[in-house]
Amino acid sequence: MQRTSFAEMHCSIGQSLERVGEWWTPLIVRDLYLGLHRFDDIAENLGIARNLLTRRLQALVADGIVERRAYQERPPRYEYHLSEAGRELVPVLMALMAWGDKWATPAGGPPVRLVHDSCGTEFTPRVCCSSCGDPVTAETATALPGPGAAYGPGTKVLARRSGLAPEQS
């Protein structure tokens, strides 16, 4: 099934989804974070078709989220590792996992526990203000136009409401 492209969407979420929004991508990133680096291990763990995994890994490498590293010359074999951008995606996936643990828990309970390396404590990820450290929720944050705000796909109504585009009749 062909999915919708968000390449023209003038929105950071749309641009992020263009790179990591395909269904298998978060699971591939999760597996790389969990230490599965070889193609066969990832394919087996996910039960994903090899041609589909090949395409997803190629896209992740092209988008700078994953790095491909040779570990054997004959025949050529590669491992896949998260790049800096990929490692910065991991806390986002941890937050999604925490949401799933609360609202869509698998039978038997959460399959993974997270422990903070610095203090050794099991934790539940949450989004916090980078300035004061307080938790951020939909009720405690306000979205305002940023320096890249523009009238375009994904931001038309918001731009119009904020005065960045003329009112339509």
N, C-alpha and C positions, 0 to 999 in steps of 0.2 A: 504494500500500500504506500503510495506517495504521500508524504507529509507536507504540510504547509511550510514554506520558507519564511523566516522572519528577517532575512538579510536586509530588507529595505525598511524595517521598523526602526523608528527613531526613539529607541527605548533600551536602556541597559539590560532589562530583563529579556526583551526580545532578542537582543544581540547575544546574551548568554545562552538562551535556549537554542539559538542557531548553532551553537558550538557543543552544548552538552544536553540538549533536550530530547535527543533520540532515546527511546526507551532503554536500550541496553547500556548506554553510556554511563549513567551513574553506577550501575552494577560493575562495569569494567573498572571504573575509577576506584570503587570500593575494594575490589579484588586486588588491584595494584597496591592500595594502601595496606591491605591485610597481608601483603608479602608474596602474592602470586605474581611472578614476573615472566614466566614462560608461556608461550602461546598455548601449548597443549594443556597446561594446568588451568588456565583461564577458561578455555573451551570446555574442559571436563567439568569444572566447578559450576559454570553457568548453564551448561547444556545447550549452548548456542551453536548454530551452524558455523562451520569453519569459514565459509566465504563471507558470512555476515560479520564475524569477528575480525576478519582481515580488513574489511571495509571500514569498520568502526575504529580499529587501531590506526589505520592509515589517516583517517580524518582527525583523530586526536593528536597524532604526530604533526600533521599539517597545521593544526590550530595551536600548537605549542603547549598542549596540556600533558602530553606524554612524550618521553624520549625513547628512542629505539637504540639499544646497545648490542653490538655483536659479542657473542660469547663463544662462537665456534666458526672456523673458516670453511671447513669441508665436511659436509655441506654447510653453506652459510646458515647460521641460526642466530636468533636475536632474543634478547630479553626486553621487556617494556617496563619503564620506571616513570613515576610522576615527575614532571618538571616543576619548577617553582609555581607556575600557574596551577598545575594539577594539585600540588600540596596545599595551596591556598583554597582550593575547592573542597578539600576534605572537611573542614568545619561546617561548611554549608550542608554537606551530606550527613554529618553528625546531627545537625539540627533537624533535617528531614527525618532521620532515623528516630530522633526523640519524639517528633510528632507522630510517626508511625507506631512507636511503642505505646503512646498514649491513646491514639484514636483508631488504630488499625492493627492491634497487637496480634501476632501470629499465635496459633494454638500452642499452649504450653508456656507462653510468656515471651519476653524479648530474647532473641537469640544471641545478642552481643551485649557485653557490659563494657563501659568505657572507664578507664582509670587515668587520672591526671598524673603524669610522670613526676611533676614537681612536688606534689604533696602526698601522692600515693592513695588518694581518695577516689572512690567510685563517684562518678558525677553524671548529671543529665545536662546536655548542652543547652544553652540559652543565648539569645542575642542580647548584648548589653551595650549601653552607650559608651563610645570610645572616650568620652570626656569624663563623665562622673562614675561610670561603672554600673549604674542602675539598670535593671532589666528593661528591655524595650518591648512593647506590645503594640497592637493596632490602636489601642486606646491611648497610649502615652507618647505617640510620635505624630508629627505633622509633616506631610510632604509638600515642599515648595519648589517652584521652578529653579533649576540649576543653570549653570553657565552654558550648557549645551541644549537647553530647552528650545524647541523649535516646533513649528506647525508641520506635522508630517504623519505618516502611518504610525499608529500606536500612541500618538500624542495630540491628535487633532482637537479633540474635545477639551482636553486639559489645557492646551495652549489657548484655545478660544476663551475658556473660562478665566484664564489668568491674564487675559489681555494681550497675549503674544500674537494673536491672529484676529482678523476682522470678524465680527458677528455675521452669521449667515441668516438670510431671511427665510 
